[in-house]
Amino acid sequence: MVNFHIEATSKCTLECPLCDRTWFYDTFKKRNLHEINIDNIVNFVGVNGQVALCGNNGDPIYHSKFLDLVARFKDNNCTLHIHTNGSAKTKAWWTKLKNLLTKDDCITFAIDGLEDTNHLYRKNAKWKSIMTAIKTLKDREFKMIWQFIPFKHNQHQLAEAKALALKYGFSGFKPLRSTRFNYQKIVQPDGLQYLLEPSDITPEPDLDDPTHMTTGLDSRTVNIKCNSIEESTVYIYADGTVWPCTYLGGIHLFQARSVHNAIDWSIIKKHVITPYGPLPNIKESKLSNILTSEQWNAWTFVLNRPTKICKQQCNSCVVSREQEEFDLGYRL
């Protein structure tokens, strides 16, 4: 069975400091805002699909017809996992979403702190709106997970956040290690400055110790366990292009961010695009035709000779995520 990761839209109201949207402000604000076409994506996925509505570059709930999109997927008996920052929607909107979802569905909220800290990384997030969502969804059938990135400025709130998650009926609380730390200086509207620093409450990742999750920033050779191959994933970007995974998807937009991105994109062009043409798009291609094409098979070459981003995200030193999450209090 294919697992679909879908970027419903490239729109988002937040400006998280280390998000590609913030680094490439002009790209997203001026010329590259997309929304997935509902008819196209529903027909592409078909019935009984396993669908993650993810937030690689945008937040899915900001699709202008998101509730219609969810309704269409549910009409086709699809199982949904929605990833969102949970901000800027009303109680009435969340009530409608709540009534559309069923017991096998899930919503993951990315909330990095409490009222006084969440907005420090999740810039522009509205705590009142987030609490409206959480309170509205308290009594429900489906699962709900709180994902929390510990920084130095919020690590003291982990226990309190977990208690709040318990209070409002979350199914899980997931402290998440992230590569998005670089001691970046943040300037608040009131002029207050501080450094965005990683949490110091967990051990530093060590590529030589398989019990630790690595940030993947070490340049040494590592073995890759490709999650795209292991889990049979297909990633559909908001413009309809089809990729093997979320990490490679849209990399052409951000090749200027680093030398590594530029190198990765050059590898993809050499082995996937130049010999076979533009990437397939859900507007004119069927899933079965894509998965059996020579171009799709060419991705195997790229994934078996991993790019820098593969090493960052899917190297074999990453501990079992389930065990890591359990140790950090994931299950509530």
N, C-alpha and C positions, 0 to 999 in steps of 0.2 A: 504494500500500500504506500502511495506517495503522501508525504507530509508537505502541506503548502504553507509557506511563509509569505505573507502578502503585505506589501507596503501600500495601504489603502490611499494614503495621501502623503505628499511631502510638506504639508502645512503643519505648523506647530506655533503655539503662542509663547513658548518658553525660549530662553536664550542661555542654555546651560554653557558655562565657560569653555568646556572642552569638547562640545558637540561639533560635528562637521558643519552644521547649520550656522553656528556662530563664527567658525573659522572662515567659512565661505559665504559671508553675509549676502554679497551681491548675487551669488548664484541662486540662492533660495528666495531672496526678496524681490528680485527683478525679473528673472527670466526662466526659472526652472521649477515653478510650482505646478505640480500635477495632482490629479485625482484619478484613481482607478475607475474605469467605466464599469458600472454595475452589471449590465447585461453581459459584457465580455468576460468578466472574471467569474461570474456565476456559471456561465456556460462552460468555461474552461475547466473549472474545478469539478463540475458535475455533482452527482449525489454521493452522500455518505462520506464526504471529504473531512480530513483532519486539517483544520485551518487555524494558523496562528496569525492574527492581525497585529503585526509587530510595529515597533517604532524605531526603525533603523535611522531614518532621516526626518520623519514626521511622526505625529501622534495620530493613530487611526480615528479617534473620536472627533477629529476636526475635519473629516470628510463631510462635505456639505449635506450628504444624504446617508450618513452612517447608519441610522436606524433602519432605513430601507435596505441597505446592504446586509445588515444582520438578519433582517426578516427574510430576505431572499435565500440566504444561506440556510437558515433554519427550515424554510419550506423544502429545501433539498436534503434535510436530515444531516446537515453538517455539524460537526463538533467544533466549537470555537474557543480559542484562547486569546483574549484581548489584552494587550499591553498598553498602559496609559499612565500619564502623570496625574490624571483625575481632576484637572483644574478646569474652571470656566464653563461648567454646565450646570443647569438648574435641577431642582428636585424633580420637576415634572419630566425632564429629559431622562434622568436616571431611573425614574419609575417606569418609563416606557421600555428602556433597555432591560431592566429587571424582568419585566413581563415577557420579553422575547426569549430570554435565555432559559436553558433547561439544566438538569442536574449534572450532566457530564461536561458542561462548559466551565470556563474559568476566566476571571479577570485578575491580572497582576497590576498592582499599583506601584509605581516607582516614587517612593516618598523617602527622602533622605534627611530625616530629622523630624522635629516637631514645629510648632508655630513660629518659634523664634530662630530656627535654623534651616528648615527645608528650603526656603527661598534663596539661601546663600549659594547653593549649587543649582537648584532648580529655579533659576532666575525667572521672575514674573509669575511663578506659581502662586495661586490664591488659596491660602489655608482654609478660609471659610468655605470655598467651593469644594475643596477636597473633603472636608468634614461633612458637607451636605451629601456628597456621594456615598461616603462610608456609612453614614447614618441611614440613608435611604435604602441601602443594600443590605442592611444588617440581617433582616429576616428574608432568606432566599433559599433556593434549592442548589444553586451552583457554587463552585469553589471560589475563594478569593484569597489572594496572596499579597502580602506587604513585602516589597523588595526594598532594601535599605543599604545604601552605599556608606560605610563608615568613613568619615573623615576625622581629622583631629578636632574640628569644631563641633562635631555632633556625636562622637563616640560615647560620651557620657550619657547619652539619651537612649542607648540601645534597650536597656531594661524597661524604661518608661514607654518606649514605642511598642515593645513587645506586649506590655500590659494593655496598652490601648488597642492593639490588634486583637487580643483575647476578648476585651470588653465588647468589641463590635463584631465579633464572630468570624474573624479571618480564619481560613483553613491553615495558613502557614505564614511564618515570619522568616524572611530570607535575607540575612546579611550577605552582601555580595561584594567580593573583591573585584576590583576593577583596574584596568590599565590607565584609567583617566586621571592620573595624578602626576603633576609635574611642578609642584611648588609654585603655582602661578599666582601672581598678585591680583587680588580682586579689589575693585574700587566700588564702594557702595554709593548710592545717590547722595548721601549726606557727607561724602568725602572720606569716610572711614575706610582704611585699607587693611587687608589681612592676606595671609598666604593660604592658598588652597593646598593643604597638606594631607598626606595619607594618614590613616589611623595607625596608632602605635600599639594597639591592644592585641594584635595578632602577630605571629612571627613573620619576619620577612620571607618571601618565597625563595626557595632554593631549588634550582634545577637538578641538583644532585640528590635531593631528598624527595622521594615519590609520595610522602605523606603531606606535602605542602602543595597548594595550588600556585602555579607560577603566573606572573604577570605577562610572561611571554616576551619580555623586552630584551632578554639575553640573546646575543647573536650566535651563540654556539649551536652546533648542529643538534637537532632534537628529532625524535621520531614523531611522526604525525599520525594521529588517528582521526581520519576525516569524518566529521559528523555528518556531512552531506551524503557521503557514501553509506555510512553506517545506518543512517536514519532515513535514507531515500527522500531527501528534501528537494523541493523546488522553490526558489525565491522569485517572486514577481514584484518588480519595482513599480512605483506609482505611474510610470509612463507606459507600463504594459510589457516591458522587456523581461525576458525569462533568464534567470541565472541559476547556478547550482546551490548557492547559499547566500545568506544575508551579508556575510563579511566581504565577499567578492562583489556583490551587487552594488552597482553605482560607483565602483572605484574610479571609473573614468572621470567622474565629477571632481574628484579630490586628489588627482595625481600630483597637483602642485603643492599639496600639504607637506610632502616629504619625498626624499630621494627614493625611499622604499616603495611608496605608492607608485611613483613614476616607473620604477623597475617592474613592479608587479603588473602594471597596466601594459607595459611593453611585452611582457611574456604572454599575457592573454591575447593581445593583438596578433602576435607572431603565430600562435598555435591554434587560436579559435576563430579570430575574425578575418584576418588577411586571407587564409585559405578558403573560407566558407562564406564570407559575407557578413552583413549585420546580424546581430543577435536576434533570435526569434521574438515575436511579439504576439500576445494573446489576441490581438485584433484579427490576425490572419492565420495563426497556427494552432493546430490541435495538440493537446498534450501528448498523445500517442505518437504523433509524427515527430515531435521534438525529441522525445526520449529515445527514439530509434534512429535518429539522424547521425550522420558522420560528424557534424559539428558538435553535438552533445557528447559523443564519444571522445572528441578531442579534449574536452574538459578533463578527462581522466589523466591525460598527459600532464596537465597543469597541476592537478590535485595530487598526483603521485610524485611530482617534483616540486614540492610545496613552495609557495611564495612566502614573503615575509609575513604577510597577514595570516597565512595558515599557521606559521610557527607561533605567532602571538596567540591565536585563539584555540587551536586544536592540537597542541603538542601533547605527547604521551605523558609528560610530567604533571599534567593536570589531574589532580586526585579525583576519584569518583565524586561527582558533584552531589550526589545523594548523600554520601557519607559526610562530606564537608558541611552540607546544609543541616544535617541531623546534629552534628557536633555543635553547631552554632545556634541551635534552637529553632530549626526550620519548622518542625511539626508542632502544631498547637493542640 
